[in-house]
Amino acid sequence: MALTRIQIVNLALDQAGLDTSFQAKARNWLNYITKNLSERQNYKFYRKSVDAPFVANQTDYDLGSIAPDFDRVDGMFYVDSNGVQGRGIFLADAYMFDQYRTNGSGFPYYAYIDEEDNTVKFNSSPASVAGDAFRMFYFREPATLSLDDADDGVIPDYKDQGTLVAELEAMAFKFIDDERYGQQKQEAKQESQTYQRLTSQVDGNSKMDLNSWQFRSNRRRYARSGRF
């Protein structure tokens, strides 16, 4: 049975030795972890497809309108008026796309995902359309849960819950280390100051001139003789 968000949070905090007062931080950490994990692997759980109609004489299409949950592209194809998938549309990088972008007439062969513009750009556009479209396969973003307790009963948007617990526990331990760094630094400084005081706080009887004849390396010591 899948664990809810609050069950994962409490399990990780308990294993890290933190109490429930850290739940708010852990909720935020879990959103970050889920997003990070989704970007580190091509997880089929996040893979989707969407069909978008071609518009006559238009080369650029807004990704926010086509796929609001878009994270990164995985493939693109031409689709005819019957919904049949046809030839592929080659996904180019910015340098290659600039070479093939003619802005001419016709259904495109090349596409470029402009992440800064949040658009998909084609190298050409059809002069007229009759139900023609392009099909984009992509990886969606994971759902972001609330930072309060509103979504505590929701199952996080990641199938491998063991990984979520382990990653969250690791972040909790890192937080503990980071929080203690300043304290550890202060403790080390205090120990150093204490040691310096102990070495300098000596009375007259304990002080001895290291330059005295007893400690000169170039002077031989002789046993005293003679008078008592």
C-alpha positions as CSV (number, residue, x, y, z in Angstrom):
1,M,0.0,0.0,0.0
2,A,1.4,3.4,-1.0
3,L,2.4,5.9,1.7
4,T,0.9,9.3,1.8
5,R,3.0,12.5,1.9
6,I,2.8,12.9,5.7
7,Q,3.7,9.2,6.3
8,I,6.8,9.6,4.1
9,V,7.7,12.8,5.9
10,N,7.3,11.4,9.4
11,L,9.2,8.2,8.6
12,A,12.2,10.1,7.2
13,L,12.2,12.6,10.1
14,D,12.0,9.8,12.6
15,Q,14.9,8.0,11.1
16,A,16.9,11.2,11.1
17,G,16.1,11.9,14.8
18,L,14.0,15.0,14.0
19,D,10.6,15.6,15.5
20,T,7.3,16.7,13.8
21,S,8.2,20.4,14.2
22,F,10.3,19.9,11.1
23,Q,7.4,18.8,8.9
24,A,7.1,22.1,7.1
25,K,10.7,21.9,6.0
26,A,10.4,18.3,5.0
27,R,7.3,19.0,2.8
28,N,9.5,21.6,0.9
29,W,12.4,19.1,0.7
30,L,10.1,16.4,-0.7
31,N,8.9,18.7,-3.6
32,Y,12.5,19.4,-4.5
33,I,13.5,15.7,-4.3
34,T,10.6,14.7,-6.5
35,K,11.4,17.3,-9.1
36,N,15.1,16.5,-9.0
37,L,14.5,12.7,-9.4
38,S,12.1,13.3,-12.4
39,E,14.8,15.2,-14.2
40,R,17.6,12.7,-13.5
41,Q,16.0,9.8,-15.3
42,N,13.6,9.1,-18.2
43,Y,10.9,7.7,-16.0
44,K,8.1,6.2,-18.1
45,F,5.7,7.2,-15.3
46,Y,6.1,10.8,-16.4
47,R,6.0,10.2,-20.2
48,K,3.1,11.6,-22.1
49,S,2.0,12.7,-25.6
50,V,-0.1,15.4,-27.0
51,D,-1.4,16.3,-30.5
52,A,-1.4,19.9,-31.5
53,P,-2.9,21.2,-34.8
54,F,-0.7,22.9,-37.3
55,V,-1.7,26.5,-38.1
56,A,-1.2,27.9,-41.6
57,N,1.9,30.1,-41.9
58,Q,2.8,29.7,-38.3
59,T,6.2,28.3,-37.2
60,D,6.2,29.0,-33.4
61,Y,3.9,27.4,-30.9
62,D,3.5,28.1,-27.2
63,L,4.4,25.1,-25.1
64,G,2.4,26.5,-22.1
65,S,-0.7,26.1,-24.2
66,I,0.1,22.8,-25.8
67,A,1.5,21.1,-22.7
68,P,1.3,23.1,-19.4
69,D,3.1,20.3,-17.5
70,F,5.9,20.1,-20.1
71,D,9.4,19.4,-18.7
72,R,11.4,18.0,-21.6
73,V,10.7,16.6,-25.1
74,D,11.2,13.0,-26.1
75,G,10.1,12.8,-29.7
76,M,7.9,14.5,-32.4
77,F,5.9,13.2,-35.4
78,Y,3.6,14.4,-38.1
79,V,0.0,13.3,-37.7
80,D,-2.5,13.4,-40.7
81,S,-6.1,14.4,-40.6
82,N,-7.2,10.9,-39.6
83,G,-4.9,10.9,-36.5
84,V,-2.4,8.5,-38.1
85,Q,1.1,9.0,-37.0
86,G,3.5,9.5,-39.9
87,R,7.1,10.5,-40.4
88,G,9.2,11.8,-37.6
89,I,10.1,15.5,-37.1
90,F,13.8,15.8,-36.2
91,L,14.6,17.5,-33.0
92,A,17.6,19.8,-33.5
93,D,19.8,21.8,-31.2
94,A,19.9,25.6,-31.6
95,Y,23.0,25.6,-33.9
96,M,21.6,23.0,-36.3
97,F,18.1,24.5,-36.3
98,D,19.5,27.8,-37.4
99,Q,20.9,26.2,-40.5
100,Y,17.7,24.5,-41.5
101,R,15.2,27.1,-40.5
102,T,14.1,28.5,-43.9
103,N,10.7,29.8,-42.8
104,G,9.5,28.5,-46.1
105,S,6.2,26.8,-47.0
106,G,5.5,23.2,-46.3
107,F,5.1,20.8,-43.4
108,P,8.3,21.0,-41.2
109,Y,11.1,18.4,-41.0
110,Y,12.9,20.0,-38.1
111,A,11.9,21.4,-34.7
112,Y,13.6,23.1,-31.9
113,I,12.5,23.4,-28.2
114,D,13.3,27.0,-27.1
115,E,13.3,26.6,-23.3
116,E,13.9,30.4,-22.7
117,D,10.9,31.3,-24.9
118,N,8.9,28.2,-23.8
119,T,8.0,27.5,-27.4
120,V,8.4,24.8,-30.0
121,K,9.8,26.2,-33.3
122,F,9.6,24.6,-36.7
123,N,11.8,25.2,-39.7
124,S,8.8,25.8,-42.0
125,S,5.1,26.2,-42.0
126,P,2.3,24.8,-44.2
127,A,0.4,27.3,-46.4
128,S,-2.8,25.5,-45.7
129,V,-4.0,22.8,-43.3
130,A,-6.8,20.3,-43.2
131,G,-6.7,18.6,-39.8
132,D,-2.9,18.1,-39.9
133,A,-1.1,18.1,-36.6
134,F,2.1,17.2,-34.8
135,R,2.4,14.7,-32.0
136,M,4.9,15.5,-29.2
137,F,6.1,12.9,-26.8
138,Y,7.4,14.5,-23.6
139,F,8.2,14.0,-19.9
140,R,5.9,16.0,-17.7
141,E,6.8,17.8,-14.5
142,P,5.8,16.0,-11.2
143,A,2.9,17.5,-9.3
144,T,4.0,20.0,-6.7
145,L,2.3,19.6,-3.4
146,S,1.3,22.3,-0.9
147,L,3.8,23.4,1.8
148,D,1.0,23.2,4.5
149,D,-0.9,20.1,5.6
150,A,-3.5,20.4,2.8
151,D,-1.9,17.7,0.7
152,D,-0.6,15.5,3.5
153,G,-3.1,12.8,2.5
154,V,-1.9,12.8,-1.1
155,I,0.5,10.1,-2.5
156,P,3.6,11.9,-3.9
157,D,4.0,11.9,-7.6
158,Y,6.8,9.3,-7.7
159,K,6.4,5.5,-7.8
160,D,9.6,4.4,-5.9
161,Q,8.7,5.5,-2.4
162,G,11.7,3.8,-0.9
163,T,13.9,6.3,-2.9
164,L,11.8,9.2,-1.7
165,V,12.2,8.2,2.0
166,A,16.0,7.6,1.5
167,E,16.5,11.0,-0.3
168,L,14.4,12.8,2.3
169,E,16.3,11.2,5.2
170,A,19.6,12.3,3.5
171,M,18.4,15.9,3.3
172,A,17.3,15.7,7.0
173,F,20.8,14.6,8.0
174,K,22.4,17.3,5.9
175,F,20.2,19.9,7.5
176,I,21.3,18.6,11.0
177,D,24.9,18.9,9.9
178,D,24.4,22.4,8.5
179,E,22.6,23.5,11.6
180,R,25.3,22.2,13.9
181,Y,28.2,23.7,11.8
182,G,28.0,27.1,13.5
183,Q,27.7,25.5,16.9
184,Q,30.6,23.1,16.3
185,K,32.7,26.0,15.1
186,Q,31.9,28.0,18.3
187,E,32.7,24.9,20.4
188,A,36.1,24.5,18.7
189,K,36.8,28.1,19.3
190,Q,35.8,27.8,23.0
191,E,38.1,24.8,23.4
192,S,41.0,26.7,21.9
193,Q,40.5,29.7,24.1
194,T,40.2,27.4,27.2
195,Y,43.5,25.7,26.3
196,Q,45.2,29.0,25.8
197,R,44.1,30.2,29.2
198,L,45.2,27.0,30.9
199,T,48.7,27.3,29.3
200,S,49.1,30.9,30.2
201,Q,47.7,30.8,33.7
202,V,50.8,29.8,35.7
203,D,52.2,31.2,38.9
204,G,55.7,32.4,39.5
205,N,56.9,29.0,40.8
206,S,55.8,27.3,37.6
207,K,57.6,29.7,35.2
208,M,61.1,28.9,34.1
209,D,63.3,30.7,31.7
210,L,64.0,28.4,28.8
211,N,67.2,30.4,28.2
212,S,68.6,29.5,31.6
213,W,71.7,27.4,31.9
214,Q,69.7,24.3,32.6
215,F,68.2,24.3,29.1
216,R,71.1,25.7,27.0
217,S,72.0,23.0,24.5
218,N,75.5,24.2,24.0
219,R,76.5,24.1,27.6
220,R,77.5,21.0,29.5
221,R,76.2,20.5,32.9
222,Y,78.7,19.6,35.7
223,A,78.0,18.0,39.0
224,R,78.7,20.3,41.8
225,S,81.4,19.4,44.2
226,G,83.2,20.9,47.1
227,R,81.6,22.7,49.8
228,F,78.4,21.7,51.4
